[in-house]
């Protein structure tokens, strides 16, 4: 998709490499306020990209990342040449976050949003015991595990992949429900769910086996229950170089060995 780009807002993650890139790029292309820029350029790694997408959610801003971090699966390769041409030709993808609502005895009801995943993790040395319901129907009476997560397509290559979860194309209308070190049922490997469902986790024996819930980097301790659903009214737009699209990255990742 070709678009006319005149102004950029460059944002640095604060690392030396990112700050150096910020200095060089603003010298070449100038610097606009983020609210006025045609495109926001995020300089860092995947974590900074997620933070930037969160900050500009639903503001009609396109985010183009260039890797100055260690992983950069959501980022494009760094170059200070022909940036306008690259961005004008880049492919746009829409990301919709997950909405997490937790209940806990100490904090009551808490809501947070995640672009990667919502994860539940045991808080102590004892394994968690969790009941899983989908659209108010119990699907797993008791999962004994280190944790469990719901991942978006964008997050399917992050923590979800490390936990042996499936990789999802960015335009897939699916969510990955993936256990972390499941003890019982030992052979359960998770599920692929339509993105319109609501998943509820109820913590069994919460005092003896406390569980924390995390939406990307927002953590709530000692939860009693967690509900997760797609926040369909929220969206962020991320740009990928035409010759290195998200779908191409997904295919490459699945053939790595």
Secondary structure, DSSP 8 states (H G I E B T S, - for coil): -------EEEEE-SSHHHHHHHHHHHHHH----TTT-SEEEEEE-HHHHHHHHHHTTTTT-EEEEEE-SS--TTSB---SSSHHHHHHH-EEEEE--EEEEEEETTTEEEEEEESSEEEEEE-SSS-EEEEEEETTEEEEEEEEESEEEEE-TTTTTTHHHHTT-----TT--EEEEEEES--BSTT---EEEETT-EEEEEEESTTTS-EEEEETTEEE-S-SEEEEEE-TT--EEEEE-GGG-HHHHHHHHHT--
